[in-house]
Amino acid sequence: MRFLMQMNAMLVLLGATSLAHAAQPLACLIEPQRVTEIGSPVIGVVEALPVERGDRVTKGQVIAVLRADVERAAVGVAQSRADAEAEEQAAGAAAAFARQRLVRAKDLHGQNFISDNALEQAKVESDLADRKLTQMREQRRISVRERDLASTQLAQRTIRSPFDGVIAERYVSPGERVETKPLLRVAQVDPLKVLVVVPAPLYGRISVGSSVSVTPQLPNAEALRARVTLVDALIDAPSNTFRIQLELPNPERSVPAGLRCTADLGLEAVADMRAPATAARRGL
């Protein structure tokens, strides 16, 4: 029993010491919010790379173009087919004329001027003309789909940035053939992500949405406000720590990613930790 009480006292004292140190700024690391390796959905040869390493890009901006002579020609052909109206108009005129003939045939048949066979022939011709018109309309719809497909295939050869960010690396040059190799690496630097390792005794005292003061390790750098976006649900047993993630606004992109920093959580040592420690000492 005495051994257990000694162990409890040691754990309480260690917790109080950790909390006292937690009142001091903690080391942290500033990273991009996300980094993406940009590849090509199709195999091809690079025609143009209008961006360089360090360039700022916006979401949807063209950052690479593959050669697409065949695809452009296919779009032109499909567009011509989709725009062709002459055959459909001719089929429509033929169907209208056949319907008029059928109406006249019915009128003449009612007056016994034409035979049943003549009326039946007019019905068949009108039906065939309507079917021909339906076929031409379906063909027109297919041509429109083929144009859309060709346009989609052409669009795959234009690579656009998935978000606002900075070109972190350029792997290829115009004229190179690409298959599975990435073309560029894009990093989102607004907002930035800050990773902080926190002593385990502070678990439960930090919540998502809390404000934290972050100071980059730069000459004359001022403290910036960041917001807690993630608190790990697991504690690393060997180091007796857990991680939290912060979101640091960087609209002017004045803070570079990759910097070390210090984070002030705004937490003071807990005074009531002394009471259990004292009680534990009394039980020794």
Phi, psi and omega in degrees: 000318181296323179296316179298320180294324177295317179298316179299319180297319179296316180297319180295318180294320177297320179296318179295321178295318180298319181292325178295318177292330182295341177292340177276156178301144180257150177290144179212173182225131179265125182232163172298151178299321174200152179231130184232133172274117184269119177246184179251136178287348181227159176279139180183185180249133181293126178263321182206144173229091187283009180233155177238166177301133181095348180290143173276139180229156178247160180300129180089354180289139178289124180241349177198148179225132175261154177301137187214039180299315181295316182295322177295320178296320179296322177295320179298316179295314181296323178295320179297318179294319181293330181274349182290117182246351187298313183295319179294319178295320178296318178295323178294320178294319179295321179293320178296318179295320180295324178293321177298318178297322179295319178298316179295321180296320178297319179296316179292324179293324178294335178263009179061032177269338177231160183278172176296324180296320179295320178295318180296323178295321178294323177295317181296316180296321178294319180295318179295321179294320177294321178295321178296319178296318178299319179297317180294322178294320177296320178297324178294318178296320177298319179297323178294319178295320178297323176296317179297320178296315179297322178294321178295318178296324177292320181296332180294344181267005172245114185265129182241154179290133181282347181198169174291136180182204182229140175288112182273332181200146175238119188264338186232170177230161178305138181100344180280146177270135181239140175233278178256352182290135177291152179270314186215163170239127181244134180243133175271119185245010174216106001279168175266162177250132180242127179253129182232134174262123189242140176301142184302326180300343178273000181297133182096347180262354180243130182234157177298134182100348179293153179263137182229141177270125182240130179241112178294150178276073177230152178300130177059026179288139179265156178290140180241154181264131177234162182242136179289125179248343182206135173237121181302142177270356181240146177253134178282112186296315182301320181262352182054047180224168172219164184251147170235154180240135181244157174246120184247111178300140181216057187297329180270357182055035181277342180257116180283148176284156180097359182279147166278158183205177172235144182238127176257110183284348181074022180253132177262162176301141184277120184293325186286356174290340181288328182297309177299323180296317179296317180297322181292321179296323180294334181276352181294000000 
